[in-house]
Amino acid sequence: MTFAPSASYSQFVDEIEGTFADPEWTALGLVLYPSNFDYSDKRPAEYLVLEILPSDALTDSQWGGGTRIGGLLIIQIYIPVNTGSRRVYAIADNLDDVLQKKVLGYNIQTGGSSIQLKGNDPDNPALFRADYTVRFNSY
């Protein structure tokens, strides 16, 4: 059995971020920023922040010595306060369509998703925050 080469960290980030450049995503009109992005312009009333958190990089001699990268994708969802949580769940459904239980390039496999309502953002009380999370592995 032959597997494609595993991704390096930078290739993995490129593949995940590229998912949000696909027409399936861009047609939704949702603004997504990478984490640690300098917001020099005014942020929209509703936006997302992508965090990629690798938790392990293991050399797997059983599968030909490739490196396996695993971890979490966390997408912070920000919506205006006093609008209810329905919009958060609608955005999570859109994220599921793009990310949940998918096989991407470099043998990146995503699992099921979860969502946590965090409440009003302490840095901007006009925004409500929720975290959408998906576990991933690259073989």
C-alpha positions as CSV (number, residue, x, y, z in Angstrom):
1,M,0.0,0.0,0.0
2,T,1.4,3.4,-1.0
3,F,0.5,6.7,0.6
4,A,1.1,10.2,-0.7
5,P,3.8,12.1,1.2
6,S,2.8,13.8,4.4
7,A,2.5,17.5,4.6
8,S,5.0,19.8,6.3
9,Y,3.6,22.4,8.6
10,S,3.7,25.1,6.0
11,Q,2.1,22.9,3.4
12,F,-0.6,21.9,5.8
13,V,-1.4,25.5,6.6
14,D,-1.5,26.3,2.8
15,E,-3.9,23.4,2.2
16,I,-6.3,24.4,5.0
17,E,-6.2,28.1,4.1
18,G,-6.7,27.2,0.5
19,T,-10.0,25.5,1.4
20,F,-11.4,28.9,2.2
21,A,-10.4,30.2,-1.3
22,D,-12.6,27.6,-3.0
23,P,-15.8,29.0,-4.8
24,E,-17.9,26.8,-2.4
25,W,-16.7,29.0,0.5
26,T,-16.3,32.4,-1.1
27,A,-19.9,32.3,-2.5
28,L,-21.1,32.4,1.1
29,G,-19.6,35.9,1.6
30,L,-18.2,35.1,5.0
31,V,-15.0,37.0,6.0
32,L,-12.3,34.7,7.4
33,Y,-9.0,36.0,8.8
34,P,-6.0,33.8,9.8
35,S,-5.0,34.0,13.5
36,N,-2.4,36.6,14.4
37,F,-3.6,38.8,11.5
38,D,-3.1,42.6,11.9
39,Y,-6.6,44.1,11.4
40,S,-5.5,47.4,9.9
41,D,-8.9,48.0,8.4
42,K,-12.3,48.1,10.0
43,R,-13.6,44.6,10.8
44,P,-17.0,43.7,9.4
45,A,-19.9,43.2,11.8
46,E,-19.6,39.5,11.4
47,Y,-16.3,37.6,10.7
48,L,-14.3,34.4,11.5
49,V,-10.8,33.8,12.7
50,L,-9.0,30.6,11.8
51,E,-6.6,29.0,14.2
52,I,-4.6,25.9,13.2
53,L,-3.2,24.1,16.3
54,P,-1.0,21.1,15.5
55,S,-0.8,18.9,18.6
56,D,1.5,16.1,17.5
57,A,4.0,15.4,14.7
58,L,5.0,11.8,14.8
59,T,7.2,9.7,12.6
60,D,5.3,6.6,11.7
61,S,7.7,3.8,10.7
62,Q,4.7,1.5,10.1
63,W,3.6,3.5,7.1
64,G,6.9,4.1,5.4
65,G,8.5,6.6,7.8
66,G,6.2,9.6,6.9
67,T,5.4,12.3,9.4
68,R,1.8,12.4,10.8
69,I,0.5,15.8,11.8
70,G,-2.6,15.9,14.0
71,G,-4.4,18.6,15.9
72,L,-7.3,21.0,15.9
73,L,-8.8,23.6,13.6
74,I,-10.6,26.2,15.6
75,I,-12.6,28.8,13.9
76,Q,-13.7,31.7,16.1
77,I,-17.1,33.0,15.0
78,Y,-18.0,36.6,15.8
79,I,-21.5,38.0,15.3
80,P,-23.2,41.1,16.6
81,V,-24.7,40.8,20.2
82,N,-28.4,40.7,20.7
83,T,-29.1,38.8,17.5
84,G,-29.5,35.3,19.0
85,S,-27.4,32.2,18.5
86,R,-29.2,31.0,15.4
87,R,-26.7,32.7,13.1
88,V,-23.8,30.9,14.9
89,Y,-25.3,27.6,14.1
90,A,-26.0,28.6,10.4
91,I,-22.3,29.5,10.0
92,A,-21.3,26.2,11.7
93,D,-23.5,24.4,9.2
94,N,-21.6,26.2,6.4
95,L,-18.3,25.2,8.0
96,D,-19.4,21.6,8.2
97,D,-20.0,21.6,4.5
98,V,-16.5,22.7,3.8
99,L,-14.5,21.0,6.6
100,Q,-16.3,18.2,8.5
101,K,-15.3,14.6,7.6
102,K,-13.3,15.6,4.5
103,V,-10.1,14.3,2.9
104,L,-8.0,17.1,1.7
105,G,-4.6,17.2,-0.1
106,Y,-1.6,15.7,1.6
107,N,-3.9,13.0,3.1
108,I,-5.4,15.5,5.6
109,Q,-8.5,14.0,7.1
110,T,-10.9,15.9,9.3
111,G,-13.3,14.5,11.8
112,G,-16.6,15.6,13.3
113,S,-17.2,19.1,14.5
114,S,-18.3,20.7,17.7
115,I,-19.3,24.2,18.7
116,Q,-18.9,26.1,22.0
117,L,-20.7,29.3,22.7
118,K,-18.3,31.6,24.5
119,G,-20.5,34.6,25.1
120,N,-19.8,38.3,24.6
121,D,-16.3,39.1,23.5
122,P,-14.3,40.8,26.3
123,D,-12.3,42.8,23.8
124,N,-15.4,44.1,21.9
125,P,-18.7,43.9,23.9
126,A,-20.6,44.5,20.7
127,L,-19.6,41.0,19.5
128,F,-20.7,37.5,20.5
129,R,-18.2,34.7,20.1
130,A,-18.5,31.0,19.5
131,D,-15.7,28.5,18.7
132,Y,-16.2,25.9,15.9
133,T,-13.7,23.0,16.3
134,V,-12.7,20.1,14.0
135,R,-10.0,17.5,14.8
136,F,-7.6,16.6,11.9
137,N,-4.9,14.1,11.1
138,S,-2.5,14.0,8.2
139,Y,-1.1,10.6,7.2
